[in-house]
Amino acid sequence: MTTPNSLVVDAPLEQGVRDCARTRADEAAGQTDLDRRQRELAEALEKSSRELQLTLDATTEGIWKWELKENKMDFSPRYYTMLGYEPGEFSATYGNWVELIHPDDRDAALAVSHEWLRTRPDTYEDEFRLRTKSGGYRWIHAHARVVERDERGVAVRMIGFHSDITARRMAEMASSDYQRQLQSMAMELSMAEERERRELSIWLHDEITQTLAFATLKLEQAIQLEKARGVRGALQEVDDLLHRSIGDIRSLMAQLSPPILYELGLAAALENLADNMSRLMRLEVQVETDEDLPELSHPLAVFLYRAVRELLVNVCKHAGVLRAAVSIRRDGGRIRVTVRDEGNGMEPSRLEMAVKGNVGFGLFSIRERLHCLGGGMEVESRPGQGTSVSLLTPLADSSDAQNPAKVTNEK
């Protein structure tokens, strides 16, 4: 029953009103949840930004960003301070970076940069010096990576780092200077030894051999005298001994300082050495030389001559053969001198000991001198199949030390 003023609401309409109200409540709750999530994301982003900034402030590297399409760059504060500048003291531009590069490094650095701009690979890396605010220079290692490419795959953004490597480069240069000093000292020592040998050889020639020659002349005159007939035999024996002594002294002079090495060079001196080895030690030595072999500096020729002689003496002592071969070749910017035989060879352990100086083959001494000269030594040996020793030396003075020895032993 209803009264005249009562509002009649059917059940479906009432349910619709309730559903609408519930939807609005749900929407409001959803908006609140969305707002909460947005606040959380904003707080997380702010926290991450603070942590990133703290990390950037703590790092010792300068950071730079390059927007390649707009040709716009940004430098981090550390980029400036590592060079002694205040952050933002100069504009972050490619041109200003170029102006900071040391004049001696600029062409090479620009060549690397231009090559990168031409090809635009994923990474960039180079080392150069940058000018500090005080006018000095710091060595910088630059390394960067492309972080964004356009739809065509062209790099449009990259981020890079500048690391101060001055201490490392100074240590490398000090080591290089030390190596050059060692080379110079080794050369001076070799030349001092050679001067002493030369002086001794000259003294033996000018003093001892001349005196002995004069004595033999007098003996020959005495032998011819009639009154000396009774002592002719004894005098003849003395004369023979003196001639033998003169021969021995001349041989010693040639070993101390072979004149042919000074007059005709290394190749002729080695040919002469081969003749002496055949005559004195019954070792037949074949010498092979490049026709276009360049003229060697005197200290280098002296060193190689003495090293080859020592190696040939080793063949006589240890190889158990009567033949050996010596070759001189130009190997790029180096000279390669090889002494080889087909004798006993060496076991791996003995070969290693010989190169390290633990047995008396003289290889260690040769290797160390080669190392000081910027060269190296290669040794190959197989038991029962002989040994090959190659000496490699730079044609010009070099501060780049090679590996002092490479040992190969095959069973």
Summary of the structure (lengths in Angstrom):
residues: 411
radius of gyration: 42.4
end to end distance: 119.6
largest distance: 187.5
contacts: 1101
relative contact order: 0.06
helix: 56%
strand: 21%
